Amino acid sequence: MSDSNHRIIRVAIDNPSVVRYQADVEREIEVAIYDLVDSNTFEPDPAFFGGTPRGPYDVTMRIQDNRLVFDIDREDGVKVGAVIFSVQPLRRTIREYFTLCESYYEAIRTASPAQIEAVDVGRRSLHNEGSERLRAQLAGKVDIDFETARRLFTLICALHIRA
């Protein structure tokens, strides 16, 4: 996975149900995209794609019929393919993560530093769990490192926000 072409150079989330996210969420999305593009490992499996797709890649993520879709194009716009899989294995983690995020933002306004840290530890732990589940879902299709999975999981959570 050391090939510099096996990386994402652009990523977008396609969530037509949201015109504009809340400021906190918008910031999380911007940071995740910035960090993801800055440093990531994204290597489509040649066996899954019927050959070795050349990168770097432009990825658009969306939900379609309760499935997560990663549309993958090369940087020159040529379509590589799509990875489509059920979001069901991620749903519980996403729901729990949203609940902890709400608790975290409330804690920031009202709680002691120790309480804030306790909620944040739980939030990060669930985020890590979701990231590992995502890596498992992508296994055999796209190889990603843990940090890439973390950033993609953040974006998947954003896709689950409804207007």
N, CA, C and O of each residue as an XYZ file, in Angstrom:
652
protein
N       0.807     -1.196      0.000
C       0.000      0.000      0.000
C       0.850      1.261      0.000
O       0.382      2.320      0.419
N       2.070      1.166     -0.455
C       2.942      2.326     -0.425
C       2.834      3.172     -1.693
O       3.430      4.247     -1.756
N       2.100      2.723     -2.694
C       1.949      3.447     -3.952
C       1.185      4.747     -3.708
O       0.069      4.726     -3.189
N       1.789      5.880     -4.084
C       1.154      7.178     -3.847
C      -0.093      7.385     -4.699
O      -0.865      8.310     -4.447
N      -0.301      6.532     -5.709
C      -1.519      6.622     -6.508
C      -2.714      5.986     -5.803
O      -3.854      6.182     -6.222
N      -2.468      5.236     -4.750
C      -3.555      4.598     -4.009
C      -3.999      5.511     -2.876
O      -3.778      5.252     -1.693
N      -4.642      6.603     -3.311
C      -5.122      7.582     -2.340
C      -6.286      8.360     -2.939
O      -6.475      8.405     -4.155
N      -7.040      8.955     -2.066
C      -8.155      9.813     -2.464
C      -7.629     11.242     -2.561
O      -6.958     11.726     -1.649
N      -7.938     11.914     -3.673
C      -7.540     13.320     -3.802
C      -8.737     14.266     -3.672
O      -8.580     15.457     -3.405
N      -9.940     13.706     -3.870
C     -11.172     14.478     -3.675
C     -12.230     13.548     -3.116
O     -12.315     12.380     -3.498
N     -13.034     14.075     -2.210
C     -14.143     13.290     -1.670
C     -15.337     14.218     -1.476
O     -15.193     15.377     -1.085
N     -16.498     13.685     -1.756
C     -17.731     14.449     -1.572
C     -18.784     13.531     -0.982
O     -18.775     12.320     -1.201
N     -19.692     14.138     -0.227
C     -20.844     13.388      0.242
C     -22.070     13.942     -0.467
O     -22.262     15.153     -0.573
N     -22.882     13.033     -0.942
C     -24.095     13.383     -1.677
C     -25.276     13.058     -0.769
O     -25.700     11.906     -0.675
N     -25.798     14.074     -0.108
C     -26.913     13.904      0.823
C     -27.994     14.919      0.469
O     -28.082     15.973      1.098
N     -28.820     14.610     -0.537
C     -29.813     15.577     -1.006
C     -30.880     15.937      0.029
O     -31.606     16.914     -0.156
N     -30.987     15.165      1.114
C     -32.002     15.484      2.122
C     -31.581     16.659      3.008
O     -32.392     17.168      3.782
N     -30.321     17.094      2.903
C     -29.828     18.192      3.727
C     -29.394     19.342      2.820
O     -28.534     19.183      1.953
N     -30.007     20.496      3.041
C     -29.603     21.690      2.292
C     -28.334     22.255      2.906
O     -27.379     22.590      2.205
N     -28.342     22.355      4.231
C     -27.164     22.847      4.958
C     -27.120     22.162      6.321
O     -28.138     22.038      7.001
N     -25.932     21.723      6.704
C     -25.748     21.099      8.010
C     -25.620     22.175      9.085
O     -25.328     23.334      8.791
N     -25.843     21.770     10.335
C     -25.586     22.674     11.452
C     -24.089     23.011     11.454
O     -23.269     22.258     10.928
N     -23.759     24.141     12.049
C     -22.368     24.631     12.027
C     -21.379     23.610     12.584
O     -20.312     23.410     12.004
N     -21.720     22.956     13.710
C     -20.816     21.961     14.297
C     -20.575     20.803     13.339
O     -19.446     20.341     13.179
N     -21.639     20.342     12.709
C     -21.539     19.216     11.785
C     -20.767     19.634     10.541
O     -19.917     18.888     10.054
N     -21.057     20.813     10.033
C     -20.360     21.332      8.851
C     -18.849     21.371      9.109
O     -18.052     21.004      8.246
N     -18.477     21.813     10.291
C     -17.053     21.886     10.646
C     -16.431     20.489     10.707
O     -15.315     20.287     10.229
N     -17.155     19.516     11.298
C     -16.655     18.135     11.375
C     -16.424     17.570      9.969
O     -15.426     16.896      9.715
N     -17.365     17.857      9.061
C     -17.251     17.377      7.683
C     -16.033     18.008      7.010
O     -15.240     17.312      6.377
N     -15.889     19.324      7.147
C     -14.762     20.023      6.525
C     -13.428     19.484      7.025
O     -12.508     19.262      6.238
N     -13.323     19.274      8.333
C     -12.074     18.755      8.912
C     -11.812     17.336      8.419
O     -10.684     17.005      8.052
N     -12.854     16.492      8.407
C     -12.677     15.108      7.943
C     -12.216     15.074      6.489
O     -11.316     14.311      6.139
N     -12.829     15.897      5.648
C     -12.431     15.925      4.230
C     -11.008     16.450      4.083
O     -10.208     15.879      3.341
N     -10.690     17.528      4.781
C      -9.339     18.091      4.703
C      -8.294     17.053      5.138
O      -7.312     16.816      4.435
N      -8.522     16.441      6.305
C      -7.571     15.452      6.817
C      -7.485     14.231      5.908
O      -6.404     13.680      5.698
N      -8.626     13.815      5.372
C      -8.650     12.648      4.496
C      -7.827     12.896      3.234
O      -6.991     12.074      2.859
N      -8.065     14.022      2.591
C      -7.334     14.334      1.358
C      -5.845     14.530      1.646
O      -4.998     14.188      0.821
N      -5.537     15.078      2.810
C      -4.151     15.316      3.194
C      -3.363     14.015      3.362
O      -2.198     13.931      2.972
N      -4.010     13.007      3.945
C      -3.307     11.757      4.243
C      -4.302     10.605      4.260
O      -5.199     10.569      5.102
N      -4.146      9.666      3.333
C      -5.033      8.510      3.314
C      -4.404      7.381      2.513
O      -3.463      7.582      1.745
N      -4.945      6.206      2.712
C      -4.606      5.030      1.919
C      -5.915      4.458      1.407
O      -6.800      4.119      2.193
N      -6.038      4.352      0.107
C      -7.270      3.887     -0.526
C      -6.865      3.072     -1.736
O      -6.515      3.628     -2.777
N      -6.911      1.739     -1.600
C      -6.418      0.860     -2.651
C      -7.508     -0.121     -3.091
O      -7.739     -1.135     -2.432
N      -8.173      0.183     -4.203
C      -9.183     -0.743     -4.720
C      -8.555     -2.107     -5.037
O      -7.456     -2.182     -5.586
N      -9.265     -3.173     -4.684
C      -8.781     -4.532     -4.898
C      -8.929     -4.898     -6.377
O     -10.036     -4.856     -6.914
N      -7.815     -5.261     -7.044
C      -7.885     -5.598     -8.469
C      -8.866     -6.736     -8.764
O      -9.520     -6.727     -9.806
N      -8.975     -7.707     -7.868
C      -9.891     -8.831     -8.089
C     -11.342     -8.356     -8.099
O     -12.149     -8.842     -8.891
N     -11.671     -7.421     -7.234
C     -13.039     -6.905     -7.164
C     -13.365     -6.042     -8.373
O     -14.482     -6.095     -8.887
N     -12.412     -5.256     -8.828
C     -12.647     -4.306     -9.915
C     -12.284     -4.860    -11.292
O     -12.410     -4.154    -12.292
N     -11.834     -6.118    -11.355
C     -11.514     -6.711    -12.648
C     -10.253     -6.143    -13.270
O     -10.165     -6.003    -14.490
N      -9.301     -5.822    -12.454
C      -8.043     -5.247    -12.918
C      -7.568     -4.220    -11.916
O      -8.281     -3.894    -10.967
N      -6.383     -3.716    -12.118
C      -5.819     -2.743    -11.198
C      -6.202     -1.341    -11.637
O      -5.630     -0.811    -12.590
N      -7.177     -0.727    -10.943
C      -7.555      0.641    -11.308
C      -6.466      1.625    -10.888
O      -5.975      1.590     -9.760
N      -6.105      2.491    -11.810
C      -5.062      3.478    -11.539
C      -5.668      4.671    -10.804
O      -6.740      5.152    -11.172
N      -4.998      5.139     -9.786
C      -5.431      6.313     -9.043
C      -4.503      7.466     -9.319
O      -3.681      7.383    -10.233
N      -4.602      8.520     -8.576
C      -5.439      8.728     -7.393
C      -6.922      8.852     -7.746
O      -7.302      8.905     -8.916
N      -7.759      8.897     -6.679
C      -9.188      8.734     -6.851
C      -9.999      9.937     -6.370
O      -9.596     10.695     -5.488
N     -11.151     10.062     -6.996
C     -12.187     11.021     -6.616
C     -13.363     10.158     -6.158
O     -13.889      9.367     -6.941
N     -13.773     10.299     -4.913
C     -14.808      9.438     -4.343
C     -16.028     10.272     -3.951
O     -15.905     11.310     -3.302
N     -17.197      9.802     -4.355
C     -18.455     10.393     -3.905
C     -19.198      9.327     -3.114
O     -19.380      8.200     -3.576
N     -19.623      9.706     -1.912
C     -20.322      8.783     -1.025
C     -21.791      9.194     -0.948
O     -22.124     10.377     -0.868
N     -22.675      8.163     -0.974
C     -24.101      8.438     -0.855
C     -24.815      7.215     -0.311
O     -24.277      6.108     -0.300
N     -26.043      7.443      0.140
C     -26.907      6.348      0.575
C     -27.947      6.147     -0.525
O     -28.551      7.104     -1.008
N     -28.144      4.885     -0.912
C     -29.146      4.547     -1.926
C     -29.797      3.236     -1.516
O     -29.119      2.215     -1.400
N     -31.107      3.258     -1.294
C     -31.845      2.045     -0.928
C     -31.211      1.318      0.264
O     -30.990      0.108      0.213
N     -30.923      2.059      1.327
C     -30.319      1.503      2.539
C     -28.962      0.853      2.303
O     -28.538     -0.023      3.057
N     -28.306      1.284      1.273
C     -26.955      0.816      0.988
C     -26.038      2.025      0.885
O     -26.432      3.100      0.431
N     -24.814      1.814      1.317
C     -23.799      2.857      1.187
C     -23.115      2.649     -0.158
O     -22.726      1.533     -0.502
N     -22.973      3.726     -0.907
C     -22.352      3.665     -2.228
C     -21.123      4.564     -2.240
O     -21.190      5.741     -1.884
N     -20.011      3.991     -2.653
C     -18.801      4.755     -2.912
C     -18.612      4.749     -4.428
O     -18.213      3.731     -4.993
N     -18.890      5.863     -5.089
C     -18.612      5.994     -6.517
C     -17.154      6.425     -6.641
O     -16.751      7.447     -6.086
N     -16.373      5.645     -7.367
C     -14.933      5.878     -7.453
C     -14.558      6.219     -8.895
O     -14.817      5.445     -9.817
N     -13.953      7.372     -9.070
C     -13.445      7.803    -10.366
C     -11.953      8.064    -10.232
O     -11.446      8.314     -9.139
N     -11.257      8.001    -11.367
C      -9.863      8.438    -11.370
C      -9.848      9.960    -11.344
O     -10.876     10.601    -11.560
N      -8.698     10.527    -11.083
C      -8.610     11.990    -11.025
C      -8.932     12.638    -12.367
O      -9.321     13.805    -12.410
N      -8.774     11.896    -13.466
C      -9.096     12.453    -14.786
C     -10.574     12.291    -15.152
O     -10.977     12.620    -16.267
N     -11.381     11.783    -14.214
C     -12.820     11.665    -14.423
C     -13.282     10.317    -14.953
O     -14.487     10.078    -15.032
N     -12.374      9.438    -15.314
C     -12.762      8.118    -15.803
C     -13.292      7.282    -14.632
O     -12.652      7.179    -13.586
N     -14.470      6.690    -14.830
C     -15.099      5.907    -13.768
C     -14.336      4.613    -13.525
O     -14.065      3.853    -14.455
N     -13.992      4.369    -12.257
C     -13.347      3.123    -11.853
C     -14.427      2.091    -11.559
O     -14.333      0.941    -11.987
N     -15.454      2.513    -10.825
C     -16.531      1.606    -10.431
C     -17.169      2.094     -9.155
O     -16.951      3.225     -8.721
N     -17.955      1.228     -8.564
C     -18.636      1.572     -7.315
C     -18.514      0.416     -6.336
O     -18.481     -0.752     -6.723
N     -18.449      0.766     -5.075
C     -18.512     -0.221     -4.008
C     -19.838      0.050     -3.311
O     -20.103      1.165     -2.863
N     -20.659     -0.979     -3.227
C     -21.986     -0.844     -2.639
C     -22.130     -1.922     -1.574
O     -21.868     -3.098     -1.829
N     -22.550     -1.512     -0.375
C     -22.757     -2.493      0.678
C     -23.795     -1.991      1.677
O     -24.084     -0.797      1.750
N     -24.338     -2.909      2.429
C     -25.367     -2.593      3.405
C     -24.796     -1.733      4.529
O     -23.686     -1.965      5.008
N     -25.578     -0.736      4.940
C     -25.167      0.073      6.087
C     -25.631     -0.563      7.396
O     -25.300     -0.070      8.474
N     -26.389     -1.646      7.311
C     -26.951     -2.281      8.509
C     -25.896     -2.588      9.576
O     -26.138     -2.311     10.751
N     -24.740     -3.147      9.218
C     -23.745     -3.434     10.260
C     -23.220     -2.176     10.973
O     -22.640     -2.274     12.054
N     -23.422     -1.006     10.374
C     -22.937      0.245     10.966
C     -24.029      1.012     11.728
O     -23.721      1.911     12.511
N     -25.291      0.663     11.503
C     -26.405      1.470     12.026
C     -26.387      1.661     13.539
O     -26.515      2.787     14.020
N     -26.231      0.580     14.289
C     -26.243      0.690     15.748
C     -25.112      1.599     16.223
O     -25.315      2.456     17.084
N     -23.933      1.409     15.662
C     -22.789      2.230     16.057
C     -23.039      3.697     15.713
O     -22.722      4.580     16.511
N     -23.599      3.965     14.541
C     -23.892      5.342     14.142
C     -24.914      5.968     15.092
O     -24.740      7.105     15.531
N     -25.973      5.230     15.405
C     -27.004      5.735     16.336
C     -26.396      6.071     17.699
O     -26.633      7.145     18.251
N     -25.614      5.140     18.224
C     -24.981      5.364     19.529
C     -23.975      6.517     19.461
O     -23.849      7.296     20.406
N     -23.268      6.617     18.347
C     -22.308      7.702     18.170
C     -23.022      9.050     18.174
O     -22.557      9.992     18.817
N     -24.144      9.153     17.466
C     -24.927     10.395     17.466
C     -25.375     10.760     18.879
O     -25.305     11.924     19.276
N     -25.830      9.775     19.630
C     -26.266     10.025     21.005
C     -25.112     10.563     21.843
O     -25.285     11.525     22.592
N     -23.948      9.956     21.724
C     -22.787     10.429     22.486
C     -22.316     11.797     22.009
O     -21.844     12.598     22.816
N     -22.436     12.080     20.721
C     -22.071     13.411     20.216
C     -22.974     14.471     20.827
O     -22.502     15.533     21.233
N     -24.275     14.186     20.893
C     -25.206     15.129     21.528
C     -24.827     15.343     22.990
O     -24.833     16.474     23.475
N     -24.502     14.274     23.683
C     -24.084     14.382     25.083
C     -22.803     15.190     25.211
O     -22.653     15.989     26.136
N     -21.888     14.980     24.288
C     -20.619     15.695     24.308
C     -20.838     17.197     24.134
O     -20.293     17.996     24.896
N     -21.637     17.586     23.131
C     -21.874     19.012     22.890
C     -22.633     19.652     24.058
O     -22.410     20.820     24.378
N     -23.521     18.896     24.688
C     -24.212     19.399     25.881
C     -23.222     19.528     27.046
O     -23.259     20.505     27.795
N     -22.346     18.542     27.188
C     -21.358     18.563     28.269
C     -20.417     19.758     28.135
O     -20.028     20.360     29.136
N     -20.059     20.095     26.921
C     -19.173     21.243     26.706
C     -19.774     22.512     27.300
O     -19.061     23.368     27.822
N     -21.102     22.617     27.211
C     -21.776     23.813     27.721
C     -21.992     23.802     29.229
O     -22.055     24.861     29.853
N     -22.106     22.607     29.824
C     -22.558     22.578     31.220
C     -21.716     21.742     32.183
O     -21.833     21.914     33.396
N     -20.886     20.859     31.686
C     -20.241     19.881     32.564
C     -18.823     20.288     32.961
O     -18.234     21.217     32.410
N     -18.310     19.556     33.934
C     -16.928     19.765     34.376
C     -15.971     19.176     33.336
O     -16.374     18.351     32.517
N     -14.710     19.601     33.372
C     -13.731     19.021     32.435
C     -13.639     17.499     32.529
O     -13.472     16.833     31.507
N     -13.743     16.943     33.721
C     -13.674     15.482     33.882
C     -14.864     14.802     33.217
O     -14.712     13.750     32.596
N     -16.038     15.391     33.343
C     -17.227     14.823     32.711
C     -17.134     14.923     31.186
O     -17.517     13.997     30.471
N     -16.628     16.042     30.705
C     -16.450     16.221     29.263
C     -15.497     15.160     28.727
O     -15.762     14.541     27.696
N     -14.393     14.954     29.429
C     -13.407     13.962     29.005
C     -14.002     12.556     29.000
O     -13.719     11.780     28.087
N     -14.807     12.212     29.983
C     -15.425     10.887     30.045
C     -16.347     10.652     28.844
O     -16.321      9.582     28.236
N     -17.146     11.640     28.514
C     -18.045     11.518     27.357
C     -17.218     11.429     26.072
O     -17.535     10.647     25.177
N     -16.166     12.228     25.990
C     -15.333     12.222     24.789
C     -14.625     10.886     24.598
O     -14.474     10.430     23.465
N     -14.193     10.259     25.667
C     -13.551      8.943     25.569
C     -14.539      7.935     24.980
O     -14.177      7.150     24.104
N     -15.766      7.957     25.450
C     -16.792      7.065     24.911
C     -17.080      7.355     23.451
O     -17.247      6.439     22.646
N     -17.137      8.629     23.116
C     -17.400      9.047     21.743
C     -16.287      8.552     20.810
O     -16.562      8.005     19.743
N     -15.050      8.747     21.217
C     -13.917      8.289     20.398
C     -13.893      6.766     20.266
O     -13.555      6.233     19.209
N     -14.251      6.077     21.340
C     -14.288      4.616     21.310
C     -15.320      4.111     20.303
O     -15.042      3.188     19.537
N     -16.506      4.712     20.303
C     -17.533      4.323     19.325
C     -17.103      4.670     17.899
O     -17.374      3.922     16.959
N     -16.439      5.795     17.753
C     -15.947      6.192     16.433
C     -14.938      5.160     15.934
O     -14.969      4.778     14.764
N     -14.050      4.710     16.811
C     -13.079      3.679     16.442
C     -13.776      2.379     16.062
O     -13.385      1.717     15.101
N     -14.813      2.015     16.822
C     -15.574      0.799     16.523
C     -16.205      0.900     15.134
O     -16.129     -0.043     14.346
N     -16.822      2.033     14.838
C     -17.423      2.231     13.522
C     -16.387      2.169     12.414
O     -16.654      1.646     11.332
N     -15.213      2.702     12.687
C     -14.132      2.687     11.697
C     -13.678      1.266     11.391
O     -13.439      0.919     10.234
N     -13.560      0.456     12.420
C     -13.162     -0.945     12.217
C     -14.254     -1.720     11.480
O     -13.952     -2.561     10.634
N     -15.511     -1.445     11.794
C     -16.616     -2.092     11.074
C     -16.588     -1.698      9.597
O     -16.832     -2.531      8.724
N     -16.294     -0.439      9.324
C     -16.197      0.017      7.942
C     -15.073     -0.710      7.214
O     -15.250     -1.155      6.080
N     -13.934     -0.830      7.853
C     -12.814     -1.558      7.222
C     -13.228     -2.988      6.902
O     -12.882     -3.518      5.846
N     -13.966     -3.611      7.811
C     -14.435     -4.982      7.577
C     -15.408     -5.028      6.394
O     -15.358     -5.957      5.589
N     -16.290     -4.033      6.288
C     -17.244     -3.974      5.174
C     -16.528     -3.797      3.833
O     -16.974     -4.321      2.813
N     -15.432     -3.067      3.841
C     -14.693     -2.801      2.602
C     -13.683     -3.886      2.247
O     -13.145     -3.900      1.139
N     -13.424     -4.795      3.186
C     -12.432     -5.848      2.946
C     -12.770     -6.618      1.677
O     -13.915     -7.013      1.459
N     -11.755     -6.824      0.843
C     -11.935     -7.522     -0.417
C     -12.417     -6.630     -1.544
O     -12.538     -7.068     -2.688
N     -12.694     -5.365     -1.211
C     -13.135     -4.401     -2.220
C     -12.152     -3.234     -2.311
O     -11.646     -2.911     -3.386
N     -11.894     -2.605     -1.153
C     -10.963     -1.490     -1.065
C     -10.195     -1.624      0.243
O     -10.788     -1.795      1.309
N      -8.886     -1.544      0.154
C      -8.049     -1.595      1.340
C      -7.805     -0.164      1.816
O      -7.328      0.680      1.058
N      -8.140      0.097      3.084
C      -7.911      1.414      3.673
C      -7.206      1.234      5.008
O      -7.337      0.194      5.653
N      -6.462      2.247      5.417
C      -5.832      2.201      6.725
C      -6.822      2.719      7.775
O      -7.903      3.202      7.441
N      -6.436      2.611      9.038
C      -7.352      2.968     10.129
C      -7.714      4.451     10.110
O      -8.880      4.797     10.301
N      -6.748      5.325      9.887
C      -7.041      6.762      9.875
C      -7.979      7.131      8.729
O      -8.859      7.975      8.893
N      -7.795      6.508      7.579
C      -8.716      6.727      6.464
C     -10.111      6.253      6.845
O     -11.098      6.932      6.561
N     -10.196      5.100      7.484
C     -11.497      4.575      7.933
C     -12.163      5.533      8.910
O     -13.375      5.740      8.838
N     -11.395      6.121      9.821
C     -11.969      7.068     10.787
C     -12.597      8.259     10.069
O     -13.710      8.673     10.393
N     -11.892      8.793      9.115
C     -12.402      9.979      8.411
C     -13.606      9.632      7.537
O     -14.563     10.402      7.455
N     -13.553      8.475      6.891
C     -14.697      8.039      6.093
C     -15.911      7.766      6.974
O     -17.041      8.061      6.584
N     -15.685      7.205      8.158
C     -16.801      6.961      9.078
C     -17.472      8.268      9.474
O     -18.698      8.328      9.570
N     -16.695      9.306      9.702
C     -17.266     10.627     10.006
C     -18.192     11.067      8.877
O     -19.286     11.572      9.130
N     -17.760     10.877      7.640
C     -18.562     11.284      6.489
C     -19.802     10.403      6.334
O     -20.861     10.883      5.930
N     -19.671      9.130      6.652
C     -20.837      8.239      6.614
C     -21.872      8.687      7.637
O     -23.073      8.662      7.371
N     -21.400      9.095      8.801
C     -22.332      9.613      9.814
C     -23.079     10.847      9.274
O     -24.280     10.997      9.500
N     -22.366     11.714      8.568
C     -23.001     12.897      7.990
C     -24.074     12.513      6.983
O     -25.078     13.213      6.851
N     -23.876     11.415      6.276
C     -24.881     10.952      5.318
C     -26.162     10.488      6.017
O     -27.223     10.433      5.395
N     -26.068     10.162      7.283
C     -27.239      9.705      8.034
C     -28.011     10.827      8.685
O     -29.030     10.583      9.332
N     -27.553     12.043      8.528
C     -28.269     13.198      9.057
C     -29.339     13.581      8.054
O     -29.071     13.707      6.859
N     -30.541     13.763      8.543
C     -31.652     14.141      7.683
C     -32.078     15.561      7.982
O     -31.865     16.067      9.084
N     -32.677     16.196      7.003
C     -33.135     17.587      7.161
C     -34.212     17.655      8.223
O     -34.731     18.734      8.508
